[in-house]
């Protein structure tokens, strides 16, 4: 079971107007992205790794693999508290775009955090995880013929799989920030969105403008 909706929001934007998306909406976003930053604490300080991942059907588990030499992998002698941050579109927003007085610059963005415990999984499950990961992301390239692990020379595949370890994170908390100007009157937000597509600075500014016009639920 997931914890209370605000439990994972301690590291997110404090304005509740930007945290109205449902857990289902946040999970759909995370699953569609499939790539994030895994962050853990270590005795030397924070550690982060950029990882592709798979979410199970109900969003209670994220699966991924780490290179065996990764400092996070070396820490996983037991369950380890972690946060998986998934970034979406983002852009600078000029106060001139609002068409009203006394506004300030800001940055609109979408981000979802999954919080829970990471554990190393049995090494014999590495091939199954690799098959499922490649199948998931290859399917998004259709109609390209799907790449399969069987295309690799068995000896090379075996050597490479010994260098990576399967991991899973139990998802206990879900936190999402959809900062899309919901704290502004609708007509003000829409004016800013109209400028954002052609003039935005950041990533996926057209998508961000689309979501500003119709914030996901």
Backbone as CSV, one residue per row, in Angstrom:
resi,resn,N_x,N_y,N_z,CA_x,CA_y,CA_z,C_x,C_y,C_z
1,UNK,0.842,-1.193,0.000,0.000,0.000,0.000,0.879,1.245,0.000
2,UNK,0.443,2.268,-0.729,1.163,3.529,-0.732,0.800,4.322,0.522
3,UNK,1.749,5.143,0.977,1.489,5.990,2.132,0.656,7.192,1.724
4,UNK,0.345,8.048,2.698,-0.496,9.213,2.446,0.085,10.059,1.318
5,UNK,-0.773,10.677,0.466,-0.308,11.397,-0.712,0.761,12.437,-0.438
6,UNK,0.727,13.114,0.725,1.702,14.170,0.998,3.000,13.641,1.586
7,UNK,3.056,12.355,1.945,4.237,11.843,2.634,5.490,11.969,1.787
8,UNK,5.397,11.736,0.474,6.565,11.821,-0.388,6.838,13.199,-0.919
9,UNK,6.013,14.164,-0.553,6.122,15.499,-1.120,7.079,16.414,-0.372
10,UNK,7.770,15.899,0.620,8.667,16.743,1.403,9.760,17.353,0.537
11,UNK,10.143,16.654,-0.536,11.197,17.173,-1.413,10.615,17.843,-2.650
12,UNK,9.315,18.031,-2.690,8.665,18.591,-3.867,8.243,20.037,-3.585
13,UNK,7.580,20.659,-4.577,7.153,22.051,-4.424,6.122,22.167,-3.301
14,UNK,6.246,23.175,-2.418,5.337,23.260,-1.274,3.921,23.715,-1.621
15,UNK,3.710,24.346,-2.785,2.377,24.854,-3.116,1.457,23.688,-3.481
16,UNK,0.390,23.467,-2.713,-0.505,22.337,-2.998,-1.197,22.438,-4.353
17,UNK,-1.255,23.649,-4.945,-1.879,23.789,-6.265,-1.148,22.966,-7.310
18,UNK,0.128,22.696,-7.079,0.936,21.961,-8.048,1.029,20.473,-7.719
19,UNK,0.302,20.040,-6.696,0.418,18.642,-6.252,-0.949,17.954,-6.224
20,UNK,-1.781,18.286,-7.217,-3.134,17.743,-7.247,-3.269,16.486,-8.107
21,UNK,-2.223,16.132,-8.836,-2.308,14.946,-9.682,-2.494,13.697,-8.831
22,UNK,-3.296,12.775,-9.313,-3.557,11.534,-8.585,-2.333,10.621,-8.646
23,UNK,-2.307,9.639,-7.752,-1.234,8.640,-7.784,-1.216,7.921,-9.129
24,UNK,-2.399,7.637,-9.675,-2.469,6.954,-10.967,-1.848,7.805,-12.075
25,UNK,-2.104,9.111,-12.041,-1.534,10.018,-13.037,-0.013,10.075,-12.910
26,UNK,0.481,10.167,-11.679,1.923,10.201,-11.461,2.593,8.904,-11.901
27,UNK,1.959,7.786,-11.631,2.521,6.495,-12.033,2.509,6.340,-13.549
28,UNK,1.452,6.792,-14.193,1.385,6.721,-15.653,2.528,7.529,-16.277
29,UNK,2.770,8.717,-15.706,3.868,9.552,-16.186,5.214,8.844,-16.004
30,UNK,5.450,8.292,-14.810,6.717,7.615,-14.535,6.911,6.414,-15.444
31,UNK,5.845,5.638,-15.644,5.943,4.447,-16.491,6.245,4.830,-17.930
32,UNK,5.603,5.882,-18.427,5.824,6.307,-19.803,7.242,6.824,-20.010
33,UNK,7.794,7.495,-19.010,9.170,8.004,-19.121,10.167,6.855,-19.072
34,UNK,10.059,6.030,-18.056,10.918,4.856,-17.971,12.388,5.142,-17.710
35,UNK,12.714,6.365,-17.287,14.107,6.738,-17.050,14.135,7.776,-15.950
36,UNK,15.053,7.621,-14.994,15.089,8.569,-13.887,16.429,8.561,-13.184
37,UNK,16.496,9.306,-12.092,17.705,9.410,-11.286,17.448,8.721,-9.953
38,UNK,18.213,7.681,-9.682,18.124,6.961,-8.423,19.066,7.632,-7.427
39,UNK,18.531,8.051,-6.279,19.326,8.757,-5.285,19.270,8.018,-3.957
40,UNK,20.444,7.819,-3.352,20.544,7.194,-2.033,21.559,7.970,-1.204
41,UNK,21.536,7.741,0.096,22.544,8.321,0.985,23.627,7.284,1.261
42,UNK,24.862,7.773,1.350,25.987,6.917,1.695,26.790,7.601,2.786
43,UNK,27.697,6.887,3.429,28.530,7.531,4.456,29.339,8.703,3.913
44,UNK,29.635,8.691,2.606,30.404,9.779,2.000,29.530,10.909,1.484
45,UNK,28.214,10.718,1.488,27.308,11.728,0.965,26.334,11.129,-0.024
46,UNK,25.505,11.962,-0.681,24.504,11.454,-1.626,25.164,10.784,-2.832
47,UNK,24.512,9.735,-3.321,24.916,9.064,-4.553,23.720,9.055,-5.496
48,UNK,23.975,9.248,-6.793,22.902,9.257,-7.783,23.343,8.497,-9.023
49,UNK,22.402,7.786,-9.623,22.648,7.085,-10.875,21.463,7.291,-11.808
50,UNK,21.744,7.495,-13.088,20.702,7.630,-14.105,20.380,6.237,-14.629
51,UNK,19.110,5.841,-14.520,18.754,4.454,-14.830,17.450,4.360,-15.624
52,UNK,17.387,3.429,-16.578,16.083,3.027,-17.120,15.442,2.048,-16.141
53,UNK,14.110,2.039,-16.097,13.438,1.164,-15.134,12.104,0.701,-15.699
54,UNK,11.575,-0.337,-15.087,10.239,-0.842,-15.389,9.392,-0.750,-14.130
55,UNK,8.142,-0.317,-14.277,7.184,-0.340,-13.173,6.235,-1.514,-13.362
56,UNK,5.929,-2.210,-12.270,4.961,-3.294,-12.402,3.554,-2.732,-12.574
57,UNK,2.573,-3.615,-12.739,1.227,-3.197,-13.142,0.587,-2.231,-12.156
58,UNK,0.762,-2.441,-10.858,0.110,-1.561,-9.884,1.047,-0.479,-9.347
59,UNK,2.250,-0.390,-9.898,3.160,0.680,-9.519,3.807,0.522,-8.162
60,UNK,3.769,-0.680,-7.605,4.356,-0.892,-6.277,5.811,-1.324,-6.336
61,UNK,6.345,-1.548,-7.541,7.740,-1.973,-7.658,8.359,-1.446,-8.943
62,UNK,9.570,-0.905,-8.814,10.365,-0.496,-9.969,11.551,-1.439,-10.086
63,UNK,11.794,-1.954,-11.287,12.901,-2.873,-11.517,13.926,-2.225,-12.437
64,UNK,15.196,-2.508,-12.178,16.273,-1.947,-12.990,17.530,-2.755,-12.718
65,UNK,18.589,-2.440,-13.434,19.869,-3.084,-13.139,20.947,-2.020,-13.003
66,UNK,21.982,-2.361,-12.260,23.129,-1.492,-12.053,24.405,-2.220,-12.444
67,UNK,25.366,-1.474,-12.958,26.688,-2.055,-13.173,27.248,-2.459,-11.814
68,UNK,27.857,-3.615,-11.753,28.325,-4.141,-10.476,29.286,-3.186,-9.758
69,UNK,30.041,-2.412,-10.541,31.003,-1.484,-9.946,30.369,-0.164,-9.509
70,UNK,29.077,0.023,-9.778,28.390,1.243,-9.360,28.446,1.367,-7.832
71,UNK,28.801,2.555,-7.313,28.861,2.707,-5.849,27.553,2.362,-5.145
72,UNK,26.426,2.600,-5.799,25.148,2.240,-5.170,25.029,0.731,-5.063
73,UNK,25.424,0.021,-6.115,25.367,-1.437,-6.071,26.223,-1.981,-4.939
74,UNK,27.359,-1.344,-4.701,28.252,-1.803,-3.639,27.649,-1.582,-2.258
75,UNK,26.747,-0.604,-2.157,26.091,-0.332,-0.876,24.972,-1.321,-0.563
76,UNK,24.507,-2.029,-1.568,23.293,-2.845,-1.407,23.595,-4.196,-0.767
77,UNK,24.109,-4.144,0.446,24.288,-5.372,1.218,23.004,-5.738,1.957
78,UNK,22.037,-4.811,1.914,20.718,-5.010,2.496,19.796,-3.959,1.929
79,UNK,18.524,-3.928,2.344,17.597,-2.906,1.839,18.132,-1.502,2.090
80,UNK,17.968,-0.631,1.097,18.506,0.722,1.160,17.417,1.711,0.766
81,UNK,17.157,2.695,1.625,16.154,3.720,1.327,16.607,4.524,0.116
82,UNK,15.682,4.788,-0.807,16.058,5.465,-2.058,14.911,6.311,-2.568
83,UNK,15.258,7.219,-3.455,14.288,8.061,-4.149,14.612,8.002,-5.628
84,UNK,13.610,7.711,-6.452,13.760,7.668,-7.896,13.039,8.880,-8.473
85,UNK,13.806,9.824,-9.027,13.255,11.081,-9.541,13.133,11.007,-11.054
86,UNK,11.923,11.287,-11.562,11.652,11.236,-13.000,11.294,12.639,-13.461
87,UNK,12.085,13.162,-14.394,11.890,14.530,-14.874,11.043,14.551,-16.136
88,UNK,10.205,15.583,-16.247,9.398,15.789,-17.435,9.760,17.080,-18.132
89,UNK,8.856,17.632,-18.925,9.131,18.897,-19.613,9.294,20.037,-18.619
90,UNK,10.103,21.026,-19.015,10.310,22.176,-18.141,10.726,23.375,-18.981
91,UNK,10.474,24.574,-18.470,10.848,25.780,-19.202,10.757,27.018,-18.315
92,UNK,11.571,27.987,-18.639,11.474,29.330,-18.064,10.181,29.988,-18.545
93,UNK,9.552,30.750,-17.654,8.333,31.491,-17.990,8.577,32.967,-17.692
94,UNK,8.496,33.803,-18.726,8.707,35.243,-18.549,7.450,35.898,-17.986
95,UNK,7.590,36.820,-17.034,6.411,37.522,-16.506,5.710,38.370,-17.561
96,UNK,6.419,38.743,-18.635,5.792,39.517,-19.706,4.679,38.738,-20.402
97,UNK,4.743,37.412,-20.356,3.774,36.595,-21.085,2.396,36.568,-20.422
98,UNK,2.313,36.892,-19.150,1.042,36.803,-18.444,0.058,37.889,-18.865
99,UNK,0.565,39.058,-19.258,-0.316,40.156,-19.640,-0.968,40.853,-18.471
100,UNK,-0.435,40.679,-17.277,-0.927,41.373,-16.090,0.279,41.915,-15.327
101,UNK,0.018,42.888,-14.461,1.102,43.557,-13.746,1.604,42.746,-12.551
102,UNK,2.793,43.134,-12.108,3.386,42.648,-10.860,3.544,41.127,-10.817
103,UNK,4.083,40.585,-11.885,4.411,39.167,-11.943,5.941,39.007,-11.885
104,UNK,6.394,37.824,-11.572,7.833,37.565,-11.478,8.193,36.373,-12.366
105,UNK,9.449,36.271,-12.763,9.866,35.115,-13.557,9.700,33.824,-12.748
106,UNK,9.499,32.735,-13.455,9.415,31.433,-12.794,9.869,30.352,-13.761
107,UNK,9.837,29.133,-13.302,10.187,27.980,-14.129,9.094,26.947,-13.922
108,UNK,8.391,26.590,-14.986,7.371,25.552,-14.904,7.993,24.202,-15.237
109,UNK,7.480,23.165,-14.605,8.077,21.837,-14.810,7.139,20.751,-14.293
110,UNK,7.470,19.526,-14.695,6.783,18.342,-14.186,7.847,17.382,-13.672
111,UNK,7.634,16.842,-12.483,8.549,15.854,-11.919,7.771,14.929,-10.999
112,UNK,8.144,13.667,-11.012,7.535,12.671,-10.131,8.656,11.948,-9.389
113,UNK,8.463,11.753,-8.090,9.416,11.013,-7.270,8.744,9.753,-6.735
114,UNK,9.451,8.643,-6.813,9.039,7.394,-6.192,10.009,7.111,-5.052
115,UNK,9.470,6.795,-3.886,10.295,6.619,-2.698,10.047,5.239,-2.113
116,UNK,11.124,4.576,-1.718,10.973,3.259,-1.120,12.313,2.640,-0.794
117,UNK,12.374,1.320,-0.767,13.603,0.608,-0.452,14.074,-0.190,-1.664
118,UNK,15.374,-0.091,-1.933,16.000,-0.838,-3.026,16.665,-2.089,-2.462
119,UNK,16.522,-3.182,-3.187,17.154,-4.441,-2.798,17.744,-5.110,-4.028
120,UNK,18.893,-5.754,-3.859,19.452,-6.587,-4.926,18.575,-7.820,-5.084
121,UNK,18.369,-8.230,-6.325,17.584,-9.422,-6.619,18.505,-10.589,-6.980
122,UNK,18.024,-11.811,-6.930,18.865,-12.958,-7.288,19.450,-12.805,-8.685
123,UNK,20.722,-13.114,-8.832,21.408,-12.921,-10.098,20.779,-13.752,-11.222
124,UNK,20.194,-14.897,-10.877,19.583,-15.737,-11.918,18.389,-15.057,-12.591
125,UNK,17.884,-13.981,-11.989,16.786,-13.246,-12.615,17.246,-12.167,-13.579
126,UNK,18.569,-12.016,-13.757,19.079,-10.938,-14.599,18.644,-11.098,-16.043
127,UNK,18.661,-12.295,-16.579,18.286,-12.494,-17.983,16.821,-12.145,-18.215
128,UNK,15.959,-12.548,-17.301,14.536,-12.229,-17.453,14.311,-10.727,-17.429
129,UNK,14.990,-10.022,-16.509,14.852,-8.573,-16.436,15.360,-7.923,-17.713
130,UNK,16.497,-8.381,-18.218,17.043,-7.825,-19.450,16.087,-8.046,-20.616
131,UNK,15.495,-9.229,-20.684,14.523,-9.517,-21.747,13.323,-8.574,-21.668
132,UNK,12.808,-8.365,-20.453,11.620,-7.531,-20.294,11.929,-6.056,-20.547
133,UNK,13.093,-5.605,-20.102,13.470,-4.217,-20.349,13.628,-3.950,-21.843
134,UNK,14.367,-4.812,-22.519,14.582,-4.586,-23.952,13.269,-4.690,-24.716
135,UNK,12.391,-5.620,-24.327,11.105,-5.763,-25.007,10.253,-4.507,-24.837
136,UNK,10.255,-3.924,-23.633,9.469,-2.722,-23.364,9.913,-1.565,-24.240
137,UNK,11.202,-1.307,-24.282,11.674,-0.125,-24.993,11.794,-0.353,-26.498
138,UNK,12.041,-1.583,-26.908,12.039,-1.890,-28.338,10.634,-1.745,-28.918
139,UNK,9.614,-2.127,-28.131,8.233,-2.036,-28.617,7.853,-0.598,-28.932
140,UNK,8.474,0.360,-28.266,8.167,1.772,-28.511,8.755,2.263,-29.830
141,UNK,9.622,1.451,-30.442,10.241,1.830,-31.711,9.521,1.232,-32.908
142,UNK,8.432,0.510,-32.687,7.690,-0.114,-33.789,7.376,0.942,-34.858
143,UNK,7.463,0.566,-36.152,7.524,-0.799,-36.689,8.925,-1.362,-36.880
144,UNK,9.951,-0.800,-36.265,11.284,-1.378,-36.351,11.268,-2.817,-35.841
145,UNK,11.960,-3.749,-36.494,12.040,-5.115,-35.957,12.611,-5.103,-34.543
146,UNK,12.019,-5.878,-33.671,12.406,-5.850,-32.270,13.742,-6.537,-32.038
147,UNK,14.666,-5.815,-31.377,15.939,-6.436,-30.995,15.696,-7.390,-29.848
148,UNK,16.364,-8.540,-29.895,16.261,-9.525,-28.826,17.645,-9.949,-28.369
149,UNK,17.716,-10.365,-27.118,18.991,-10.780,-26.540,19.610,-11.931,-27.323
150,UNK,18.763,-12.745,-27.944,19.260,-13.901,-28.691,20.172,-13.500,-29.853
151,UNK,20.154,-12.216,-30.234,21.034,-11.762,-31.306,22.495,-11.720,-30.869
152,UNK,22.737,-11.766,-29.562,24.103,-11.692,-29.052,24.764,-13.056,-29.033
153,UNK,26.074,-13.075,-29.186,26.849,-14.299,-29.002,26.729,-14.731,-27.546
154,UNK,26.357,-15.990,-27.283,26.115,-16.420,-25.897,27.271,-16.111,-24.949
155,UNK,28.497,-16.294,-25.389,29.645,-16.057,-24.515,29.754,-14.572,-24.144
156,UNK,29.505,-13.708,-25.134,29.563,-12.272,-24.884,28.438,-11.857,-23.942
157,UNK,27.244,-12.389,-24.180,26.104,-12.073,-23.317,26.378,-12.512,-21.886
158,UNK,26.908,-13.712,-21.726,27.185,-14.223,-20.383,28.203,-13.341,-19.669
159,UNK,29.220,-12.899,-20.383,30.249,-12.051,-19.784,29.669,-10.696,-19.372
160,UNK,28.802,-10.142,-20.213,28.214,-8.841,-19.905,27.236,-8.936,-18.740
161,UNK,26.467,-10.020,-18.681,25.484,-10.146,-17.598,26.149,-10.327,-16.243
162,UNK,27.364,-10.857,-16.223,28.079,-10.984,-14.953,28.513,-9.622,-14.415
163,UNK,28.500,-8.596,-15.270,28.940,-7.260,-14.871,27.803,-6.384,-14.347
164,UNK,26.565,-6.883,-14.399,25.416,-6.105,-13.938,24.608,-6.910,-12.924
165,UNK,23.884,-6.188,-12.060,23.097,-6.854,-11.019,21.645,-6.376,-11.104
166,UNK,20.698,-7.304,-10.983,19.281,-6.910,-10.994,18.883,-6.322,-9.649
167,UNK,18.071,-5.274,-9.690,17.619,-4.603,-8.471,16.126,-4.326,-8.571
168,UNK,15.508,-4.147,-7.425,14.094,-3.760,-7.375,13.899,-2.780,-6.235
169,UNK,13.054,-1.784,-6.476,12.700,-0.829,-5.435,11.226,-0.970,-5.108
170,UNK,10.933,-1.277,-3.858,9.542,-1.271,-3.399,9.087,0.179,-3.300
171,UNK,7.993,0.503,-3.976,7.512,1.880,-3.999,6.513,2.070,-2.862
172,UNK,6.925,2.834,-1.857,6.076,3.100,-0.707,5.368,4.445,-0.805
173,UNK,5.982,5.405,-1.491,5.431,6.758,-1.579,5.538,7.253,-3.022
174,UNK,4.565,8.040,-3.424,4.551,8.659,-4.748,4.346,10.151,-4.549
175,UNK,5.209,10.956,-5.156,5.079,12.408,-5.037,5.219,13.022,-6.416
176,UNK,4.342,13.936,-6.745,4.408,14.577,-8.054,4.230,16.077,-7.958
177,UNK,5.021,16.803,-8.741,4.825,18.242,-8.907,4.538,18.512,-10.373
178,UNK,3.379,19.118,-10.629,2.987,19.526,-11.987,2.818,21.039,-11.927
179,UNK,3.920,21.750,-12.036,3.906,23.207,-11.895,3.591,23.820,-13.258
180,UNK,2.327,24.092,-13.482,1.830,24.484,-14.801,1.074,25.813,-14.757
181,UNK,1.292,26.592,-13.726,0.605,27.872,-13.610,-0.799,27.762,-13.066
182,UNK,-1.096,26.676,-12.350,-2.449,26.512,-11.813,-2.795,27.564,-10.765
183,UNK,-1.794,28.267,-10.244,-2.055,29.326,-9.265,-2.418,30.654,-9.928
184,UNK,-2.500,30.671,-11.262,-2.876,31.875,-12.008,-4.309,31.727,-12.539
185,UNK,-5.004,32.842,-12.798,-6.290,32.752,-13.489,-6.114,32.041,-14.839
186,UNK,-7.153,31.352,-15.268,-7.028,30.535,-16.476,-6.556,31.343,-17.689
187,UNK,-7.135,32.535,-17.893,-6.768,33.299,-19.083,-5.305,33.745,-19.028
188,UNK,-4.795,33.965,-17.828,-3.388,34.351,-17.658,-2.482,33.156,-17.968
189,UNK,-2.850,31.998,-17.448,-2.081,30.783,-17.710,-2.060,30.448,-19.198
190,UNK,-3.188,30.610,-19.881,-3.265,30.286,-21.307,-2.419,31.242,-22.142
191,UNK,-2.363,32.505,-21.756,-1.509,33.452,-22.481,-0.042,33.043,-22.374
192,UNK,0.367,32.642,-21.189,1.747,32.201,-21.011,2.020,30.948,-21.839
193,UNK,1.065,30.036,-21.870,1.238,28.804,-22.651,1.401,29.100,-24.128
194,UNK,0.693,30.091,-24.631,0.793,30.439,-26.052,2.192,30.919,-26.415
195,UNK,2.882,31.556,-25.498,4.244,32.016,-25.752,5.269,30.900,-25.563
196,UNK,4.930,29.962,-24.721,5.920,28.988,-24.267,6.442,28.100,-25.382
197,UNK,5.538,27.618,-26.245,5.973,26.707,-27.297,7.094,27.262,-28.154
198,UNK,6.886,28.413,-28.817,7.925,28.934,-29.697,9.100,29.559,-28.972
199,UNK,8.907,30.064,-27.768,9.957,30.845,-27.110,10.548,30.172,-25.887
200,UNK,10.026,29.027,-25.501,10.440,28.419,-24.241,11.898,27.987,-24.221
201,UNK,12.472,28.082,-23.034,13.823,27.594,-22.791,13.720,26.377,-21.889
202,UNK,14.282,25.284,-22.286,14.214,24.080,-21.474,14.089,22.860,-22.354
203,UNK,13.198,21.957,-21.995,12.992,20.721,-22.747,11.503,20.462,-22.922
204,UNK,11.156,19.964,-24.114,9.776,19.585,-24.435,8.809,20.733,-24.139
205,UNK,9.152,21.920,-24.611,8.345,23.094,-24.294,6.959,23.029,-24.918
206,UNK,6.821,22.388,-26.075,5.489,22.250,-26.677,4.588,21.383,-25.804
207,UNK,5.155,20.305,-25.259,4.369,19.443,-24.379,4.009,20.178,-23.094
208,UNK,4.952,20.934,-22.560,4.665,21.704,-21.350,3.543,22.704,-21.597
209,UNK,3.577,23.372,-22.763,2.510,24.319,-23.098,1.164,23.605,-23.204
210,UNK,1.162,22.421,-23.789,-0.080,21.642,-23.905,-0.634,21.311,-22.532
211,UNK,0.233,20.913,-21.612,-0.227,20.570,-20.268,-0.637,21.809,-19.482
212,UNK,-0.033,22.964,-19.787,-0.478,24.212,-19.140,-1.903,24.535,-19.557
213,UNK,-2.248,24.238,-20.812,-3.618,24.514,-21.279,-4.620,23.550,-20.634
214,UNK,-4.215,22.298,-20.486,-5.089,21.296,-19.887,-4.267,20.475,-18.902
215,UNK,-4.137,20.939,-17.664,-3.330,20.197,-16.682,-3.848,18.781,-16.506
216,UNK,-2.954,17.758,-16.607,-3.392,16.376,-16.354,-3.902,16.217,-14.938
217,UNK,-4.745,15.210,-14.760,-5.400,15.034,-13.467,-4.697,14.136,-12.529
